[in-house]
Amino acid sequence: MQELIPHIDTWLARGNAIATATVVRTMGSSPRPVGAKMIVSASQSLAGSVSGGCVEGAVIEACQTVLSSGQARLLHFGVADEAAWEVGLACGGEIDILVEPLTHYALIRQAITSEQPLASATLITGPGLGKKLLITPDGVCHGGLGDPVWDERIRRDAQTLLTHTITKVVEYPDLACSVLIESFAPAPRLFMVGAVHIAISLDTLARILGFHTVIIDPRATFASRERFPHAHELHVAWPDEVLPGRLDARSCLAVLTHDPKLDDPALRVALNSPAGYIGALGSSKTHTKRLARLHQEGFSAEQLARIHGPIGLPLGGKRPEEIALSILAQIVKMQHER
């Protein structure tokens, strides 16, 4: 959703009404996950994607119909559906897409731009198709699904999913409805200790993947805006001055100097935190020595096993850009496995 905000702001400033199309179910081989969005303006400008191109034409038409009627629609596309075949969904999968007028945008935009978590619950089957309930982490609600009992039950489920940054459809058979619960959470943070050449490429690739990037190095010559013009944060400081209290379960840490003076303080903080990913650059020999040092300091074998070392998937590349790619590939793999 964050990448769509500039488009929405521009279209609203021009006075254009906007419809949103959201993938709510996928079955079999589907090119886009649940929660993927496309937006379409009344002037037929579009941004985002719900199928990688397969069904966008039909969805655009549905968006225009929804903007005219003001009523949400649930679309189904699959290879058994002749209409879907005609628009190109030939990959063997099926998708359901909710098309609706853009609503509650100010609240969602404020949460995303201020990096405050927010859950959105939308009825996708049952009476009141398209009704929404927005839920903050502390349980404050905006909007409603038409029944206070439903709202309270769905609020609890949404808070749980938001805690784990999960977007999914929840079925409520006894309520005869299905609800898409979307978790809008701040971008995951990638902390890079060591403003070395690899970090330059890693910062670039990580931002493309939606990470909030943080560079940490006490050496001002290395940690400069000239070298890292687009990093979200740049700290000329020691890692144990910056990291404490900042590593949560979605945080990733890459220590890149293979210098114990910088790497070890960062690893000490990370191993005592819930950080989701910890990786350390260096050869197998270097990593063995690193583990021995940390073990002598009292870290258990279970704690030390959290460190990915040598860092990254073994892609075989040696250039900084290739090593950065291997690190991010390992992080993405870990995220999806978790």
LODOBA-232923 format. One record per residue: residue in one letter; y, x, z of N, C-alpha, C, O in turn. Coordinates in steps of 0.001 Angstrom, whole numbers, padded with zeros to 6 digits, always signed. Atoms other than C-alpha are relative to their C-alpha. Layout:
BEGIN
aYXZYXZYXZYXZ ...
This chain:
BEGIN
m-001215+000837+000000+000000+000000+000000+001258+000867+000000+002264+000502-000610 q-001198-000828-000120+002404+002826+000794+000556+000414-001349+001771+000430-001547 e-000465-000456+001309+002529+004035-002803+000641-001119-000813+001328-000849-001798 l-000576+001132+000727+003528+000522-003942+001375-000394+000508+002093-001138-000160 i-001274+000398-000602+006553+000221-001659+001203+000296-000894+002054-000582-001039 p-001174-000232+000871+009055+001932-004035+000098-000999-001144+001193-001434-001500 h-000018+000986+001090+008017-000422-006851+000439-001372+000519+001260-002043-000106 i-000357+001304-000561+008272-003501-004646+001487-000053+000322+002164-001031+000004 d-001427-000031-000352+011691-002469-003339+000875-000134-001242+001862-000869-001236 t-000787+000040+001239+012988-001932-006882-000030-001395-000616+001003-001924-001026 w+000109+001325+000627+011663-005240-008186+000706-001069+000820+001356-001951+000259 l-000699+000979-000836+012949-007218-005222+001511+000140-000144+002234-000857-000146 a-001441-000220+000171+016378-005614-005657+000496-000603-001306+001663-000978-001416 r-000353+000600+001287+016351-006911-009232-000164-001513+000009+000132-002180-000982 g+000175+001441-000096+015536-010411-007998-001307-000513-000548-001442-001709-000803 n+001285+000406+000554+011966-010441-009289-000951-000483+001095-001093+000167+002130 a+001102+000412-000869+009267-012473-007557-001198+000904-000281-001332+001449-001376 i+001117-000937+000115+006081-010478-006947-001278-000668+000478-001288-001379+001483 a+001339+000428-000417+002390-011333-006787-000834+001240+000300-000662+002287-000324 t+000910-001095-000317-000259-009134-005205-001421-000420-000344-001801-001578-000169 a+001421+000210+000271-003878-008810-006311-000767+001024+000827-000503+002223+000738 t+000724-000869-000921-006319-007389-003759-001495-000171-000187-001997-001294-000205 v+001464+000054+000040-009987-006511-004125-000504-000407+001382-000213+000261+002374 v+000493+000480-001293-011748-008506-001384-001518+000106+000122-002049+000098+001233 r+001442-000220-000051-015407-008082-002334-000411+000863-001184+000162+000768-002269 t+000607-000768+001090-017422-005612-004383-001511-000117+000128-002063-000083+001228 m+001456+000105+000028-021043-005970-005422-000521+000874-001125-000060+000770-002261 g+000524-000901+001008-023040-003340-007246+000992+001109-000300+001675+001605+000596 s-000867-001097+000412-021106-000754-009212+001409-000527-000236+001656-001255-001197 s-001386+000455+000127-017394-001367-008695+000927+001204+000051+000770+002063+000919 p-000848-001194+000067-014648+001111-009630+001049+000095+001096+001593+001180+001302 r-001039-000034-001025-012247+000165-006796-000521-000631+001285-001273-001603+001226 p+000537+000488-001270-012923-000424-003086+000718-001247+000493+001769-001620-000026 v-000663+001112-000668-012128-003426-000907+001336+000479+000560+001421+001537+001183 g-001349-000364-000432-008402-003383-000148+000861+000580-001097+002081+000651-000947 a-000794-000533+001118-007362-001844-003486+000944-001082-000512+000580-002256-000577 k-001033+000982+000352-004169-003503-004714+000663+000303-001331+000782+001450-001760 m-000892-000071+001148-002189-004213-007824+001121-001001+000254+000879-002082+000790 i-001122+000924-000125+001268-005786-007825+000562-000272-001388+000583+000604-002252 v-000530+000424+001293+002815-007717-010700+001275-000783+000255+001305-001672+001106 s-001263+000716-000160+006404-008886-011019+000079-001155-000985-000718-001246-001919 a-000193+001136+000901+007638-012050-012687+000342+000457-001415+000113-000267-002384 s-000314-000543+001324+008847-009835-015533-001164+000793-000578-001014+001476-001591 q+001251-000610+000424+005272-008523-015891-000009+001520+000117-000781+002180-000578 s+000182-001392-000379+005914-005046-014540-001198+000068+000938-001464-000890+001665 l+001151-000102-000870+002838-003758-012736-000148+001399+000552+000326+002372-000034 a+000303-001281-000637+001721-000995-010408-001283-000186+000795-001610-001289+001232 g+001268+000062-000700-001546-000144-008736-001128-000408-000915-000939-000539-002125 s+001172+000327+000807-005038-001083-009878-001040-000692+000865-001174-000402+002053 v+001089+000668-000716-007902-003365-008915-001358+000255-000636-002385-000122-000073 s+001302-000211+000632-010579-002256-011366-000039+001237-000881-001010+001438-001610 g-000016-001152+000886-009579+000958-013084+000242-000379-001445+000012+000439-002336 g-000332+000412+001355-008539-001067-016149-000879-001098-000550-000536-001709-001562 c+000959+000956+000564-011524-003394-016612+000530-001420-000094+000375-002070-001128 v-000358+001416-000034-010011-006722-015605+001495-000214+000207+001928-001339+000455 e-001422+000119-000304-006307-005998-015193+000706-001057-000843+001580-001765-000344 g-000666+000975+000866-005308-008141-018172-000137-001416+000525+000841-002162+000580 a+000232+001340-000532-006894-011269-016728+000699-000190+001341+001181-001281+001645 v-000648+000105-001310-005490-010501-013275+001509-000170-000173+002135-000920+000576 i-001433+000145+000256-001965-010137-014673+000328-001450-000353+001320-002003+000121 e-000220+001411+000357-002252-013602-016212-000090-000885+001239+000710-001804+001414 a+000147+000794-001217-003465-014998-012903+001197+000176+000924+001617-000769+001592 c-001191-000244-000827-000529-013369-011115+001170-000855-000460+001905-001395+000366 q-001093+000824+000507+001912-015177-013389-000206-001476+000361+000751-002180+000685 t+000299+001377-000390+000156-018490-012697+000305-000231+001474+000871-001256+001853 v-000235+000111-001442+000310-017859-008954+001494+000001+000305+001946-000737+001180 l-001440-000024-000225+004011-017018-009132+000640-001332-000380+001629-001747+000223 s-000539+001304+000407+004625-020315-010913-000368-001098+000992+000446-001970+001298 s+000488+001085-000875+002532-022446-008544+000263+000256+001477+000382-000683+002264 g-000141-000351-001404+003028-020557-005288-001295-000090+000781-001297+000073+002001 q+001293+000167-000648-000683-021076-004560-000906+001197-000269-001026+001645-001409 a+000919-001125+000150-003149-018233-003925-001245-000430-000778-001616-001604-000779 r+001225+000248+000749-006254-017943-006113-000998+001109+000290-000611+002262+000480 l+001064-000990-000155-009602-016185-005634-000735+000097-001329-001294-000890-001808 l+000622-000233+001302-010959-014670-008857-001326+000730+000185-001482+001541+001098 h+001289-000695-000009-014517-013545-009539-000272+000553-001393-000107-000144-002394 f+000368-000629+001263-015573-011110-012244-001360+000657+000165-001615+001335+001161 g+001310-000631-000011-019121-010027-013056-000630-000077-001365-000195-000863-002206 v+000586-000054+001338-021364-009239-015999-000683-001302-000387-000919-001551-001569 a+000601+001288+000337-022968-012665-015735+001046-001024-000401+000708-002125-000833 d-001109+000898+000299-019550-014230-016294+000559+000380-001367+001087+001479-001534 e-000427-000335+001355-018675-014412-019995+001456+000428-000047+001811+001346-000786 a-001417-000358-000003-014963-014279-019262+000176+001425+000497+001003+002169-000032 a-000111-001356-000516-015448-011110-017234-000459+001008-001037+000158+002060-001203 w+000488-000915+001035-017487-009509-020010+001061+000232-001066+001233+001351-001550 e-001021-000119+001036-014700-010216-022474+001128+000926+000417+001717+001598-000430 v-001088-000870-000431-012167-008369-020325-000496+001383+000374+000294+002233+000785 g+000453-001376-000054-014436-005368-020037-000718+000457+001240-000896+001664+001408 l+000724-000449-001183-016313-005357-016716-001470+000167-000375-002308-000683-000073 a+001348-000233+000514-019419-003854-018262-000743+001042+000806-001742+001581+000330 c+000600-001081-000787-020306-001429-015462-001133-000499+000882-001693+000282+001652 g+001113+000521-000776-022903-003711-013893+000388-000504+001374-000483-000907+002145 g-000431+000443-001323-020810-004649-010867+000724-001322-000055+000949-001887-001126 e-000762+001233-000129-018962-007690-009614+001102+000221+001022+000925+000972+001982 i-001100-000099-000953-015637-008015-007842+000650-001370+000182+000716-002178-000745 d-000841+001153-000296-013669-010772-006144+001396+000510+000299+001567+001496+001016 i-001389-000435-000139-009901-010494-006252+000843-001175+000465+000837-002242-000149 l-000928+001013-000494-007404-012472-004201+001373+000250-000628+001929+001343-000517 v-001333-000069+000598-004169-013166-006077+000901-000942+000781+000565-002111+000972 e-000866+000795-000868-001263-014402-003978+001447+000452-000148+001701+001583-000561 p-001394-000450-000034+002530-014368-003762+000186+001018+001123-000478+000944+002158 l-000302-000996-001025+003907-011424-001824+000651-000681+001203+001670-001358+001064 t-000555+000579-001223+004514-012500+001792-000030+001041+001117-000746+002040+001039 h-000045-000862-001192+005322-010854+005138+000319+001456-000346-000049+002374+000388 y-000208-001375+000456+006534-007827+003214+000875+000804+000947+000605+001984+001175 a-000918-000760-000858+009359-006863+005573-000737+000610+001193-000508+001768+001544 l+000744-000502-001153+006988-006538+008541-000972+001103-000402-001086+002120+000283 i+000958-001014+000455+004358-004625+006572+000724+001276-000397+000281+002378-000072 r-000762-001173+000421+006958-002329+005048+000512+000779+001205+000424+002006+001239 q-000529-000670-001179+008533-001593+008418-001086+000789+000714-000858+001919+001147 a+001095-000686-000681+005160-000717+009938-000412+001258-000760-000612+002313-000158 i+000466-001141+000794+004155+001571+007067+001029+001117-000006+000682+002279+000203 t-001028-001042+000106+007474+003392+006720+000312+000640+001343+000765+001783+001389 s-000232-000584-001326+007783+003899+010484-001285+000567+000604-001310+000983+001762 e+001298-000548-000413+004143+005022+010706-000530-000660+001266-001016+000002+002182 q+000545+000788-001088+003178+002237+013083-001217-000778-000511-001121-001451-001538 p+001185+000725+000471-000366+000811+012796+000223-001507-000020+000939-002056+000818 l-000110+001455+000118-000658-002807+011689-001236-000512-000723-001686+000097-001693 a+001112+000648+000685-003557-005080+010746+000486-001294-000635+001343-001989-000088 s-000317+001245+000692-003316-007931+008258-001302-000760-000217-002241-000229-000810 a+001178+000848+000177-005858-010787+008343+000364-001129-000953+001310-001876-000707 t-000297+000990+001032-005959-013028+005254-001223-000853-000266-002311-000325-000492 l+001093+000907+000344-008107-016108+004667-000325+000126-001485+000549-000042-002335 i+000384-000101+001407-010088-015580+001465-001003-001081-000394-001271-001269-001581 t+000762+001223+000280-012412-018599+001773+000289-000986+001119+000741-000611+002201 g-000276+001028-000984-012116-021876+003595+001384-000589-000201+002127-000150-001079 p-001319+000642+000146-009063-024094+004050+001124+000972+000307+001017+001794+001217 g-001143-000874-000243-005718-022347+003837-000116+001343-000676+000356+002344-000137 l+000150-001253+000738-006613-019699+001233+001330+000748-000083+002340+000192-000516 g-001191-000838+000082-004103-016859+001482+000839+000038+001260+001761+000850+001351 k-000768-000055-001252-002785-017624+004980-000232+001342+000692-001315+001922+000609 k+000056-001336-000578-002023-014461+006942+000356-000005+001475+001130-000827+001965 l-000334-000298-001384-001952-013190+010491+000155+001507+000096-000775+002247-000224 l-000236-001434-000185-000390-009785+011212-000147+000336+001474+000336-000392+002340 i+000322-000351-001381-001540-007973+014346+000366+001456+000261-000021+002343-000500 t-000330-001361-000409-000100-004909+016088-001099+000521+000924-001906-000268+001414 p+001049-000543-000874-002298-002524+018136-000002-000604+001400-001055-000688+002032 d-000044+000582-001348-001098-004130+021374-000185-001519-000006-000015-002171+001024 g+000377+001402+000053-002014-007619+020140+001096-000973-000335+000853-002180-000328 v-001079+000902+000405+001362-009028+019107-000308-000531-001405-000669+000234-002299 c+000365+000628+001269+000832-011496+016250+001224-000593-000705+002178-001040-000067 h-001019+000630+000844+003018-012708+013389-000726-000831-001049-001730-000392-001609 g+000668+000893+000935+002128-015628+011140-001140-000720+000686-001165-000826+001912 g+001133+000715-000573-001088-017560+011617-000892-000562-001080-000479-000719-002228 l+000984+000502+000947-004213-018928+009975-000202-001503+000111-001063-002067-000564 g+000045+001454-000062-003668-022537+010997-000694-000574+001216-000661-001785+001434 d+000708+000480-001182-005706-022728+014200+000103+001066+001083-000337+002195+000866 p-000154-001009-001059-004881-020980+017506-001315+000630+000433-001343+001807+000792 v+001303-000558-000383-008596-020556+018296-000422+001054-001010-000890+002129-000633 w+000297-000987+001039-009151-018821+014959+000858+001243+000199+000358+002368+000168 d-000929-001129-000109-006068-016665+015471-000415+000953+001122-000395+002170+000942 e+000359-000841-001137-007215-015419+018878-001276+000791-000285-001354+001981+000021 r+001265-000681+000296-010732-014595+017724+000195+001091-001050-000325+002199-000916 i-000226-000971+001076-009569-012856+014573+000915+001119+000480+000776+002264+000049 r-000865-001051-000570-006868-011005+016502-000836+001079+000678-000588+002268+000481 r+000835-000969-000701-009517-009357+018670-000771+000872-000989-000850+002090-000828 d+000750-000765+000997-011602-008356+015662+000913+000955-000762+000540+002094-001039 a-000938-000830+000749-008552-007044+013815+000441+001214+000811+000577+002308+000264 q-000388-001133-000841-007500-004880+016757-001097+001059+000035-000811+002256+000008 t+001114-000950-000007-010960-003308+016859-000066+000775-001312-000221+001996-001306 l+000054-000664+001304-010962-002569+013126+001196+000930-000182+001062+002007-000762 l-001196-000831+000137-007408-001217+013298-000169+001317+000761+000293+002364+000307 t+000234-001210-000786-008469+001254+015996-000757+001046-000815-000536+002246-000655 h+000826-000909+000797-010945+002746+013509+000469+000089-001455-000208+000675-002299 t-000584-000035+001351-008722+002280+010421-000973-000540-001042-001165+000069-002095 i+000988+000599+000902-011291+000005+008769+000595-001223-000682+001222-002064-000037 t-000345+001187+000770-010554-002494+006011-001295-000627-000487-002093+000039-001147 k+001244+000657+000400-013313-005052+005439+000168-001509+000082+001116-002023+000677 v+000067+001460-000123-014172-008719+005021-000908-000339+001176-002013+000190+001292 v+000783+000466-001147-015388-010409+008210-000359-001461-000242+000503-002293-000526 e+000480+001372+000207-017514-013533+007880-000032-000747+001336-000459-000208+002357 y+000043+000873-001169-017130-016402+010352-000729-001290-000382-000083-002297-000671 p+000756+001178+000446-019958-018852+009518+000314-001255+000799+000377-002351+000241 d-000267+001186-000821-019178-021137+012451+001383-000573-000264+001639-001738+000040 l-001331+000486+000355-015568-021390+011270+000091-000361-001487+001117-000848-001962 a+000064+000292+001440-016643-021791+007622+001104+000723-000763+001753+000148-001638 c-001028-000756+000716-014309-019043+006489-000356+001482-000021-001168+001969+000765 s+000082-001456+000082-014107-015417+005456+001419+000543+000069+002353-000064-000455 v-001326-000572-000211-011209-013143+006392-000002+001465-000431-000845+002251+000003 l-000214-001401+000338-010055-009927+004778+000913+000601+001059+002054+000167+001220 i-000809-000704-000991-008830-007628+007546+000319+001383-000553-000574+002199-000779 e-000457-001282+000524-006761-004715+006255+000672+000790+001110+001475+000249+001871 s-000608-000880-000991-005808-001780+008442+001026+000904-000684+000677+001760-001497 f-001064-000875+000488-002460-000207+007613+000295+000994+001124+000837+000622+002164 a-000153-001016-001042-002368+003046+009564+000796+001174-000552+000839+001378-001765 p-000714-001191+000471-000224+006189+009427-000935+000926-000766-002143+000935-000530 a+000808-000950+000771-001413+008830+006990-000710+000964+000937-000126+001402+001929 p+000675-001010-000818-004054+011145+008447+000728+001339-000125+001286+001654-001176 r-000718-001267-000019-002619+014526+009411-000937+001170-000253-002024+001255+000319 l+000707-001254+000223-003821+017843+008070+000865+001129+000532+001930+001421-000012 f-000699-001125-000617-002727+020728+010289-000567+001290-000584-001774+001523-000534 m+000413-001281+000572-002844+024124+008587+000594+001124+000830+001815+001263+000911 v-000439-001134-000809-002658+027177+010836-000108+001254-000860-001197+001671-001254 g-000066-001141+000892-001542+030157+008807+000642-000393-001310+000018-001055-002138 a-000743+000352+001217+001093+029818+006084-000322+000993-001108+000568+001634-001668 v+000488-000960+000992-001006+031885+003680-000048-000654-001373+000285-001829-001527 h-000023+000488+001374-001451+031518-000063-000882-001242-000161-000507-002178-000867 i+000878+001165+000097-004372+029097+000324+000702-001254+000511+000508-002343-000028 a-000690+001153-000583-002166+026845+002456+000968-000633-000993+001193-001843-000946 i-000921+000555+001003+000299+026457-000441-000736-001006-000883-000254-002117-001106 s+000794+000899+000843-002401+024949-002666-000556-001157+000813-000605-002289+000333 l+000569+001046-000841-003946+023026+000219+001042-001063+000330+000728-002253+000359 d-001082+000944-000262-000596+021439+001057+000227-000904-001212+000385-002115-001063 t-000234+000770+001224-000119+020350-002569-001093-001030-000231-000802-002199-000485 l+001111+000910+000251-003583+018835-002965-000108-001065+001092-000413-002223+000808 a+000123+000948-001108-003563+017214+000473+001027-001116-000115+000716-002270+000180 r-001024+001040+000158-000300+015379-000220-000381-000969-001101-000093-002161-000996 i+000465+000892+001059-001792+014006-003443-001013-000998+000547-001047-002152+000119 l+001013+000866-000594-004644+012587-001354+000530-000845+001154-000227-001574+001794 g-000606+000879-000990-002210+010962+001052+000059+000537+001409+000300-000229+002342 f-000087-000585-001339-002277+013376+003989+001452+000307+000363+002279+000609-000497 h-001232-000512-000585+000686+014108+006222-000279+001465+000330-001127+001755+001174 t+000343-001419-000121+000763+017913+006022+000904+000710+000996+002114+000486+001039 v-000702-000733-001048+001744+020225+008874-000384+001481-000121-001559+001834-000019 i+000216-001443+000099+002139+024003+008437+000448+000643+001306+001532+000354+001814 i-000313-000657-001266+002046+026187+011552-000238+001495-000149-001329+001921-000527 d+000126-001463+000049+002705+029941+011650+001203+000587+000722+002333+000202+000419 p-001145-000578-000723+004858+032018+014031+000794+000999-000837+001856+001455-000414 r-000655-000992+000860+005803+034349+011155+000954-000719-000960+000522-001388-001898 a-001007+000718+000782+009042+033061+009662-000041+000389-001477+000281-000426-002341 t+000080-000434+001392+008533+035102+006504-001029-000826-000766-000845-001122-001946 f+001046+000789+000645+005382+033121+005768+000336-001491+000053+000241-002186-000959 a-000253+001436-000190+006357+029712+007169+001442-000326-000370+002275-000592+000496 s-001359+000258+000476+009437+029153+005026+000006-001200-000934-001003-001523-001560 r-000134+001133+000910+010727+026168+003101-000059+000446-001456-000394-000347-002335 e+000105-000521+001362+010876+028360+000031-001453+000002-000454-001745-000280-001616 r+001427-000022+000336+007083+028702+000163-000629-001391+000111-001577-001700-000611 f+000568+001324-000213+006401+025154+001379+001110-001058-000078+001464-001670+000930 p-001155+000899+000118+009205+022992-000016-000321-001463+000274+000584-002235+000593 h+000330+001420-000094+007287+019707+000236-000865-000347+001212-001228-001511+001384 a+000794+000310-001194+005290+020020+003479+000758-000989+000881+001978-000897+001016 h-000664+000980-000858+006002+017125+005807+000575+000644+001248+001653+000267+001707 e-000490-000719-001182+006347+019460+008788-000269+001486-000179-001295+001885-000729 l+000135-001453+000072+006881+023209+009010+000430+000560+001348+001582+000403+001752 h-000266-000488-001356+006654+024908+012406-000135+001524+000039-001212+002071-000199 v+000049-001443-000245+007562+028536+012990-000290+000150+001490+000621+000295+002305 a+000425+000032-001402+005565+028615+016218-001477+000338+000068-002172+000365-000947 w+001423-000248-000219+002196+029458+017723-000735-001344+000035-000180-002348+000481 p+000714+001287+000080-000499+026815+017206-000164-000694+001341-000129-001923+001402 d+000170+000656-001296-001013+026229+020926+001321-000505+000578+001350-001068+001672 e-001275+000618-000355+002681+025309+021117+000196-001329-000732+000922-002205-000261 v-000210+001172+000854+002434+022667+018381-001120-001033+000142-000853-002235+000145 l+001154+000890+000113-001079+021198+018527-000290-000871+001216-000733-002004+001027 p+000402+000824-001144-001553+019948+022114+000572-001421-000058+001772-001618-000253 g-000406+001404-000005-001457+016150+022234+000165-000616-001375+000483-001802-001472 r-000253+000529+001342-001243+015766+018447-001274-000237-000803-001209-000818-001886 l+001238+000120+000765-004899+015838+017374-000766-001243+000448-001281-001302+001564 d+000787+001189-000292-006520+012407+017220-001240-000013-000885-001513+000956-001593 a+001283+000053+000699-009784+011252+015677+000143+000060-001515-000828+000358-002210 r-000206-000064+001454-008246+011100+012182+000634+001319-000430+000838+001550-001621 s-000665-001267+000313-006637+014541+012391-000991+001022-000540-002157+001051-000146 c+000796-001094+000553-007938+017489+010397+000733+001313+000260+001958+001383+000151 l-000575-001314-000275-007382+021142+011271-000681+001040-000860-001908+001139-000872 a+000512-001122+000788-007782+024080+008901+000694+001268+000488+001905+001419+000323 v-000563-001291-000426-007289+027549+010416-000326+001016-001086-001486+001183-001463 l+000109-000682+001288-006699+029922+007544+000313+001491+000039+000372+002119-001018 t-000428-001404-000018-005758+033399+008759-001143+000980+000244-000994+002170-000034 h+001089-000820-000554-009128+034729+010069+000531+001154+000851-000009+002260+000851 d-000580-000913-000988-006936+036491+012635-000130-000672+001366+000471-001723+001586 p+000216+000654-001295-008054+035746+016220+001280-000347+000742+001301-001306+001513 k-001252+000274-000724-004455+035885+017470+000548-001373-000358+001191-002020+000469 l-000474+001313+000433-003684+032748+015445-001105-001049+000027-000894-002179+000467 d+001078+000980+000132-007037+031106+014868-000543-000466+001340-000741-001663+001547 d+000649+000375-001254-008470+031195+018371+000830-000971+000844+000271-001936+001365 p-000776+000997-000764-005553+029444+020133-000074-001403-000613-000121-002397+000111 a+000102+001303+000663-005739+026662+017519-001361-000639+000258-001450-001838+000523 l+001344+000527-000200-009496+026296+017900-000206-000449+001449-000900-001434+001698 r+000127+000408-001406-009244+026141+021690+000559-001415+000197-000057-002260+000846 v-000607+001332-000126-006901+023164+021439-000868-001036-000704-001129-002108-000158 a+000744+000971+000798-008963+021480+018718-001329-000372+000641-001723-001539+000623 l+001314+000270-000584-012299+021820+020510+000095-000858+001255-000890-001477+001660 n-000225+000861-001167-010820+020061+023541+000699-001298-000387+001247-001992+000469 s-000653+001213+000506-009485+017227+021373-001018-000821-000782-002123-000345-001043 p+000907+000811+000822-011047+014342+019384+000169+000233-001504-000254-000605-002300 a-000262-000258+001413-010012+015948+016065-001226-000300-000860-002347+000075-000516 g+001110+000417+000854-012117+014547+013224-000589+001116-000820-001771+001071-001162 y+000489-001119+000817-012398+017792+011260+000626+001289+000507+001832+001359+000742 i-000472-001326-000380-012143+021436+012312-000665+000998-000937-001893+001077-000987 g+000539-000995+000915-012564+024181+009730+000690+001328+000188+001879+001378+000503 a-000554-001340-000208-012065+027936+009935-000380+000911-001154-001555+001039-001499 l+000200-000921+001122-011644+030395+007068-000626+001301+000497-000388+001726+001627 g+000589-001292-000330-013648+033601+007048-001448+000068-000445-002088-000958-000674 s+001381-000205+000397-016982+035082+006085-000948-000448+001107-000523-000750+002222 s+000996+000349-001012-020210+034248+007880+000031+001004+001157-000137+000627+002317 k-000076-001026-001041-019890+037541+009759+001202-000245+000904+001095-000160+002128 t-001210+000296-000770-016343+036699+010829-000207-001227+000871+000229-001263+002022 h+000202+001234-000762-017421+033234+011909-000955+000231+001175-000766-000334+002253 t+000919-000297-001096-020307+034583+013970+000740+000655+001165+000519+000302+002324 k-000799-000649-001050-017890+036841+015874+000928-001010+000676+001132-000961+001889 r-000900+001028-000537-015510+033900+016302-000741-000891+000997-000242-001171+002087 l+000793+000850-000887-018231+031723+017798-000366+000724+001290-000363+000129+002368 a+000357-000775-001194-019271+034519+020163+001174+000080+000966+000992-000054+002176 r-001185-000064-000864-015702+034882+021465+000208-001316+000731+000429-001339+001942 l-000246+001308-000600-015323+031156+022043-001104-000375+000985-000841-001031+001993 h+001094+000273-000937-018750+030920+023677+000225+000731+001320-000039+000190+002394 q-000283-000768-001217-017755+033644+026121+001105-000652+000832+001171-000469+002047 e-001075+000688-000716-014711+031543+027001-000483-001310+000642+000272-001968+001358 g+000552+001183-000656-016998+028680+028040-000250-001186-000897-000693-002226-000410 f+000264+001120+000899-017245+026482+024945-001501-000099-000257-002179+000907-000464 s+001436+000221+000145-020685+024928+024561-000418+000089-001461+000419+000060-002363 a+000524-000029+001362-022937+025155+021520+000329-001299-000733+000605-001288-001932 e-000328+001284+000611-022310+021454+020900+001455-000033-000458+001755-000531-001543 q-001411-000054+000393-018552+021998+020862+000191+000905-001201+000896+000545-002143 l-000181-000978+001079-018798+025049+018603-000582-000501-001317-000128-000101-002388 a+000596+000541+001220-020982+023133+016142+000972-000888-000765+000723-001204-001928 r-001000+000818+000686-017913+021020+015316+000803+000812-001015+001442+000238-001897 i-000800-000843+000894-016337+023988+013522-000751+000200-001316-001889+000670-001327 h+000550-000277+001323-016993+024106+009785+000394+001426-000380+001557+001699-000680 g-000299-001384+000319-017258+027801+009101-001215+000673-000631-002325+000549-000113 p-001259-000111+000740-017022+029293+006623+000482-001368-000507-000318-002233-000863 i-000620+001277+000321-014632+026485+005774-000283-000410-001443-000403+000441-002324 g+000093+000546+001350-015112+024222+002746-001421-000134-000517-002346+000495-000003 l+001279+000109+000683-017974+023147+000518-000205+001216-000892+000766+001746-001433 p+000257-001203+000803-019667+026018-001344+000071-000282-001499-000954-000390-002171 l-000192+000290+001424-018183+025328-004779-000097+001249-000863-000270+001150-002078 g+000134-001247+000748-018305+028994-005777+001303+000629-000438+001320+001789-000849 g-001285-000542+000438-014614+029419-006573+000597+000964+001012+000347+000847+002212 k-000610-001004-000865-012623+032334-005178+001531-000055-000002+002170+000501+000891 r-001463+000053+000060-009040+031560-006237+000523-000908+001111-000196-001798+001564 p-000559+000836-001078-006717+030027-003603-000087-001494-000302-000395-002298+000577 e+000050+001413+000362-006580+026761-005513-001423-000543+000119-001620-001686+000530 e+001393+000433-000072-010374+026591-005677-000474-000113+001452-001224-001024+001802 i+000354+000080-001426-010755+027331-001967+000643-001228+000632+000012-001921+001430 a-000672+001201-000507-008179+024630-001185-000765-001250-000417-000935-002172+000382 l+000785+001137+000478-010187+022207-003317-001292-000146+000795-001687-001261+001135 s+001257+000065-000750-013397+023110-001474+000235-000520+001414-000606-001238+001955 i-000321+000477-001347-011704+022469+001893+000219-001511-000016-000324-002235+000819 l-000268+001437+000068-010425+019058+000858-001251-000785-000368-001441-001904+000108 a+001255+000666+000340-013788+018182-000695-000850-000192+001239-001479-001236+001408 q+000769+000113-001240-015431+018884+002659+000612-001045+000934-000109-001807+001578 i-000671+000984-000845-012830+016824+004508-000285-001418-000503-000605-002302+000292 v+000247+001335+000561-013250+013851+002142-001454-000401+000242-001724-001547+000601 k+001413+000273-000249-017046+014095+002444-000206-000418+001455-000909-001387+001738 m+000119+000313-001428-016752+014105+006242+000577-001375+000307-000023-002148+001053 q-000627+001296-000257-014384+011124+006233-000887-001151-000393-000995-002131+000345 h+000832+001094+000478-016746+008978+004201-001312-000072+000754-001845-001164+000953 e+001229+000027-000800-019816+010003+006173+000267-000641+001349-000574-001370+001874 r-000335+000558-001304-018028+009079+009393+000214-001491-000078+000505-002126+000935 
